[in-house]
Amino acid sequence: MSDALPMVYLARHGETAWSLSGQYTGLSDLSLTERGEKNARQLGARLQGLAFAKVFTSPLQRAVRTCELAGFGAVAKMST
């Protein structure tokens, strides 16, 4: 058995109009801004080449879209 601890990566959803203005988004189902979509694509480029045992996303559209644009939408599991 290995003594190595598992590596965990945590990514927040991309920018929304409310996160840009400093408003609390909570469970509001908001879409990403153009910059939020760009940042999600950049996240995918940064994570390219890494293999993940599991990928989870919230069912909210901002999280799902971030996951898709980062290139992990096909393998992501919805969490509640």
VMD Tcl script that builds the backbone (N, CA, C; Angstrom):
set m [mol new atoms 240]
animate dup $m
set s [atomselect $m all]
$s set {name element resname resid chain x y z} {
  {N N MET 1 A 0.839 -1.172 0.000}
  {CA C MET 1 A 0.000 0.000 0.000}
  {C C MET 1 A 0.890 1.243 0.000}
  {N N SER 2 A 0.532 2.231 -0.796}
  {CA C SER 2 A 1.311 3.456 -0.916}
  {C C SER 2 A 1.003 4.421 0.227}
  {N N ASP 3 A 2.024 5.129 0.658}
  {CA C ASP 3 A 1.846 6.159 1.686}
  {C C ASP 3 A 1.489 7.510 1.077}
  {N N ALA 4 A 1.483 7.599 -0.244}
  {CA C ALA 4 A 1.191 8.865 -0.912}
  {C C ALA 4 A -0.279 9.243 -0.731}
  {N N LEU 5 A -0.501 10.480 -0.423}
  {CA C LEU 5 A -1.874 10.982 -0.298}
  {C C LEU 5 A -2.424 11.315 -1.678}
  {N N PRO 6 A -3.719 11.162 -1.873}
  {CA C PRO 6 A -4.287 11.514 -3.176}
  {C C PRO 6 A -4.220 13.022 -3.408}
  {N N MET 7 A -4.102 13.409 -4.657}
  {CA C MET 7 A -4.082 14.812 -5.050}
  {C C MET 7 A -5.510 15.220 -5.391}
  {N N VAL 8 A -5.962 16.338 -4.857}
  {CA C VAL 8 A -7.307 16.830 -5.122}
  {C C VAL 8 A -7.207 18.204 -5.778}
  {N N TYR 9 A -7.909 18.377 -6.879}
  {CA C TYR 9 A -7.986 19.669 -7.555}
  {C C TYR 9 A -9.398 20.202 -7.377}
  {N N LEU 10 A -9.525 21.460 -7.037}
  {CA C LEU 10 A -10.823 22.089 -6.857}
  {C C LEU 10 A -10.867 23.336 -7.722}
  {N N ALA 11 A -11.874 23.419 -8.568}
  {CA C ALA 11 A -12.015 24.590 -9.441}
  {C C ALA 11 A -13.378 25.217 -9.213}
  {N N ARG 12 A -13.396 26.509 -9.063}
  {CA C ARG 12 A -14.646 27.244 -8.912}
  {C C ARG 12 A -15.191 27.536 -10.303}
  {N N HIS 13 A -16.488 27.700 -10.385}
  {CA C HIS 13 A -17.105 28.038 -11.673}
  {C C HIS 13 A -16.549 29.357 -12.194}
  {N N GLY 14 A -16.706 29.570 -13.478}
  {CA C GLY 14 A -16.273 30.823 -14.090}
  {C C GLY 14 A -17.142 31.993 -13.652}
  {N N GLU 15 A -16.737 33.157 -14.066}
  {CA C GLU 15 A -17.404 34.396 -13.677}
  {C C GLU 15 A -18.853 34.465 -14.176}
  {N N THR 16 A -19.733 34.968 -13.318}
  {CA C THR 16 A -21.119 35.288 -13.692}
  {C C THR 16 A -21.297 36.796 -13.497}
  {N N ALA 17 A -22.394 37.328 -13.979}
  {CA C ALA 17 A -22.659 38.760 -13.785}
  {C C ALA 17 A -22.720 39.097 -12.302}
  {N N TRP 18 A -23.280 38.199 -11.511}
  {CA C TRP 18 A -23.392 38.457 -10.071}
  {C C TRP 18 A -22.054 38.350 -9.364}
  {N N SER 19 A -21.225 37.387 -9.725}
  {CA C SER 19 A -19.919 37.301 -9.064}
  {C C SER 19 A -19.060 38.508 -9.449}
  {N N LEU 20 A -19.241 39.006 -10.648}
  {CA C LEU 20 A -18.526 40.200 -11.106}
  {C C LEU 20 A -18.913 41.419 -10.269}
  {N N SER 21 A -20.203 41.531 -9.949}
  {CA C SER 21 A -20.684 42.693 -9.193}
  {C C SER 21 A -20.566 42.497 -7.680}
  {N N GLY 22 A -20.111 41.314 -7.259}
  {CA C GLY 22 A -19.944 41.047 -5.838}
  {C C GLY 22 A -21.197 40.557 -5.143}
  {N N GLN 23 A -22.225 40.232 -5.917}
  {CA C GLN 23 A -23.471 39.721 -5.335}
  {C C GLN 23 A -23.310 38.248 -4.971}
  {N N TYR 24 A -24.030 37.847 -3.965}
  {CA C TYR 24 A -24.046 36.447 -3.541}
  {C C TYR 24 A -24.911 35.656 -4.513}
  {N N THR 25 A -24.342 34.616 -5.116}
  {CA C THR 25 A -25.080 33.821 -6.102}
  {C C THR 25 A -25.863 32.683 -5.480}
  {N N GLY 26 A -25.313 32.045 -4.444}
  {CA C GLY 26 A -26.029 30.951 -3.788}
  {C C GLY 26 A -26.502 29.912 -4.776}
  {N N LEU 27 A -27.779 29.592 -4.728}
  {CA C LEU 27 A -28.357 28.587 -5.619}
  {C C LEU 27 A -28.987 29.188 -6.867}
  {N N SER 28 A -28.795 30.500 -7.082}
  {CA C SER 28 A -29.313 31.124 -8.305}
  {C C SER 28 A -28.612 30.488 -9.499}
  {N N ASP 29 A -29.390 30.110 -10.497}
  {CA C ASP 29 A -28.832 29.393 -11.647}
  {C C ASP 29 A -28.470 30.395 -12.742}
  {N N LEU 30 A -27.295 30.965 -12.638}
  {CA C LEU 30 A -26.838 32.003 -13.551}
  {C C LEU 30 A -25.881 31.448 -14.595}
  {N N SER 31 A -25.881 32.066 -15.756}
  {CA C SER 31 A -24.949 31.648 -16.808}
  {C C SER 31 A -23.615 32.376 -16.639}
  {N N LEU 32 A -22.615 31.884 -17.328}
  {CA C LEU 32 A -21.290 32.497 -17.295}
  {C C LEU 32 A -21.258 33.742 -18.165}
  {N N THR 33 A -20.396 34.675 -17.806}
  {CA C THR 33 A -20.129 35.809 -18.682}
  {C C THR 33 A -19.177 35.336 -19.776}
  {N N GLU 34 A -18.927 36.201 -20.735}
  {CA C GLU 34 A -17.971 35.873 -21.794}
  {C C GLU 34 A -16.588 35.595 -21.191}
  {N N ARG 35 A -16.201 36.413 -20.221}
  {CA C ARG 35 A -14.910 36.209 -19.558}
  {C C ARG 35 A -14.910 34.904 -18.756}
  {N N GLY 36 A -16.039 34.565 -18.145}
  {CA C GLY 36 A -16.151 33.310 -17.423}
  {C C GLY 36 A -15.946 32.109 -18.336}
  {N N GLU 37 A -16.488 32.191 -19.553}
  {CA C GLU 37 A -16.300 31.111 -20.526}
  {C C GLU 37 A -14.845 31.028 -20.974}
  {N N LYS 38 A -14.221 32.187 -21.184}
  {CA C LYS 38 A -12.809 32.217 -21.576}
  {C C LYS 38 A -11.948 31.600 -20.476}
  {N N ASN 39 A -12.212 31.963 -19.239}
  {CA C ASN 39 A -11.439 31.418 -18.116}
  {C C ASN 39 A -11.624 29.911 -17.978}
  {N N ALA 40 A -12.827 29.419 -18.249}
  {CA C ALA 40 A -13.078 27.974 -18.185}
  {C C ALA 40 A -12.253 27.241 -19.241}
  {N N ARG 41 A -12.151 27.813 -20.431}
  {CA C ARG 41 A -11.314 27.209 -21.473}
  {C C ARG 41 A -9.840 27.213 -21.055}
  {N N GLN 42 A -9.405 28.297 -20.426}
  {CA C GLN 42 A -8.023 28.380 -19.949}
  {C C GLN 42 A -7.755 27.343 -18.857}
  {N N LEU 43 A -8.744 27.095 -18.026}
  {CA C LEU 43 A -8.616 26.052 -17.010}
  {C C LEU 43 A -8.374 24.706 -17.675}
  {N N GLY 44 A -9.131 24.418 -18.727}
  {CA C GLY 44 A -8.945 23.170 -19.464}
  {C C GLY 44 A -7.536 23.044 -20.016}
  {N N ALA 45 A -7.002 24.138 -20.554}
  {CA C ALA 45 A -5.637 24.118 -21.083}
  {C C ALA 45 A -4.633 23.867 -19.964}
  {N N ARG 46 A -4.880 24.451 -18.817}
  {CA C ARG 46 A -3.970 24.274 -17.680}
  {C C ARG 46 A -3.977 22.840 -17.141}
  {N N LEU 47 A -5.142 22.195 -17.197}
  {CA C LEU 47 A -5.274 20.830 -16.680}
  {C C LEU 47 A -5.006 19.758 -17.734}
  {N N GLN 48 A -4.768 20.181 -18.957}
  {CA C GLN 48 A -4.558 19.236 -20.044}
  {C C GLN 48 A -3.411 18.278 -19.714}
  {N N GLY 49 A -3.624 17.019 -19.984}
  {CA C GLY 49 A -2.609 16.006 -19.749}
  {C C GLY 49 A -2.717 15.337 -18.390}
  {N N LEU 50 A -3.540 15.898 -17.496}
  {CA C LEU 50 A -3.735 15.271 -16.191}
  {C C LEU 50 A -4.861 14.251 -16.289}
  {N N ALA 51 A -4.730 13.159 -15.570}
  {CA C ALA 51 A -5.775 12.137 -15.526}
  {C C ALA 51 A -6.453 12.209 -14.162}
  {N N PHE 52 A -7.768 12.216 -14.160}
  {CA C PHE 52 A -8.529 12.308 -12.925}
  {C C PHE 52 A -9.339 11.030 -12.726}
  {N N ALA 53 A -9.334 10.517 -11.501}
  {CA C ALA 53 A -10.118 9.328 -11.183}
  {C C ALA 53 A -11.602 9.660 -11.208}
  {N N LYS 54 A -11.965 10.856 -10.736}
  {CA C LYS 54 A -13.366 11.280 -10.718}
  {C C LYS 54 A -13.442 12.784 -10.923}
  {N N VAL 55 A -14.517 13.206 -11.579}
  {CA C VAL 55 A -14.796 14.628 -11.784}
  {C C VAL 55 A -16.242 14.851 -11.359}
  {N N PHE 56 A -16.453 15.826 -10.485}
  {CA C PHE 56 A -17.796 16.147 -10.003}
  {C C PHE 56 A -18.134 17.584 -10.352}
  {N N THR 57 A -19.403 17.845 -10.595}
  {CA C THR 57 A -19.878 19.201 -10.828}
  {C C THR 57 A -21.251 19.383 -10.198}
  {N N SER 58 A -21.515 20.583 -9.796}
  {CA C SER 58 A -22.849 20.963 -9.343}
  {C C SER 58 A -23.783 20.923 -10.551}
  {N N PRO 59 A -25.076 20.736 -10.357}
  {CA C PRO 59 A -26.009 20.767 -11.482}
  {C C PRO 59 A -26.326 22.186 -11.978}
  {N N LEU 60 A -25.845 23.208 -11.288}
  {CA C LEU 60 A -26.109 24.582 -11.724}
  {C C LEU 60 A -25.388 24.867 -13.032}
  {N N GLN 61 A -26.052 25.614 -13.922}
  {CA C GLN 61 A -25.522 25.802 -15.269}
  {C C GLN 61 A -24.136 26.447 -15.297}
  {N N ARG 62 A -23.819 27.316 -14.367}
  {CA C ARG 62 A -22.492 27.940 -14.377}
  {C C ARG 62 A -21.396 26.913 -14.103}
  {N N ALA 63 A -21.671 25.946 -13.243}
  {CA C ALA 63 A -20.695 24.903 -12.938}
  {C C ALA 63 A -20.611 23.883 -14.072}
  {N N VAL 64 A -21.753 23.478 -14.587}
  {CA C VAL 64 A -21.779 22.512 -15.694}
  {C C VAL 64 A -21.065 23.084 -16.917}
  {N N ARG 65 A -21.333 24.340 -17.230}
  {CA C ARG 65 A -20.710 24.978 -18.398}
  {C C ARG 65 A -19.199 25.118 -18.199}
  {N N THR 66 A -18.778 25.485 -16.999}
  {CA C THR 66 A -17.350 25.572 -16.709}
  {C C THR 66 A -16.697 24.213 -16.932}
  {N N CYS 67 A -17.320 23.166 -16.432}
  {CA C CYS 67 A -16.804 21.807 -16.582}
  {C C CYS 67 A -16.730 21.412 -18.059}
  {N N GLU 68 A -17.769 21.708 -18.812}
  {CA C GLU 68 A -17.786 21.389 -20.243}
  {C C GLU 68 A -16.670 22.121 -20.985}
  {N N LEU 69 A -16.561 23.429 -20.766}
  {CA C LEU 69 A -15.562 24.221 -21.479}
  {C C LEU 69 A -14.135 23.833 -21.098}
  {N N ALA 70 A -13.966 23.335 -19.885}
  {CA C ALA 70 A -12.646 22.872 -19.450}
  {C C ALA 70 A -12.317 21.494 -20.024}
  {N N GLY 71 A -13.314 20.847 -20.652}
  {CA C GLY 71 A -13.072 19.572 -21.317}
  {C C GLY 71 A -13.404 18.338 -20.499}
  {N N PHE 72 A -14.158 18.516 -19.412}
  {CA C PHE 72 A -14.459 17.378 -18.549}
  {C C PHE 72 A -15.951 17.038 -18.493}
  {N N GLY 73 A -16.752 17.669 -19.313}
  {CA C GLY 73 A -18.193 17.465 -19.278}
  {C C GLY 73 A -18.624 16.024 -19.524}
  {N N ALA 74 A -17.921 15.327 -20.380}
  {CA C ALA 74 A -18.315 13.956 -20.740}
  {C C ALA 74 A -18.083 12.964 -19.597}
  {N N VAL 75 A -17.180 13.275 -18.690}
  {CA C VAL 75 A -16.869 12.331 -17.611}
  {C C VAL 75 A -17.377 12.791 -16.252}
  {N N ALA 76 A -17.923 13.991 -16.201}
  {CA C ALA 76 A -18.353 14.560 -14.907}
  {C C ALA 76 A -19.621 13.905 -14.385}
  {N N LYS 77 A -19.670 13.755 -13.080}
  {CA C LYS 77 A -20.850 13.262 -12.381}
  {C C LYS 77 A -21.485 14.453 -11.662}
  {N N MET 78 A -22.798 14.540 -11.724}
  {CA C MET 78 A -23.515 15.599 -11.013}
  {C C MET 78 A -23.550 15.291 -9.527}
  {N N SER 79 A -23.249 16.271 -8.721}
  {CA C SER 79 A -23.374 16.129 -7.273}
  {C C SER 79 A -24.432 17.113 -6.806}
  {N N THR 80 A -25.025 16.842 -5.690}
  {CA C THR 80 A -26.066 17.747 -5.187}
  {C C THR 80 A -25.657 18.383 -3.891}
}
mol reanalyze $m
mol bondsrecalc $m
mol representation Tube
mol addrep $m
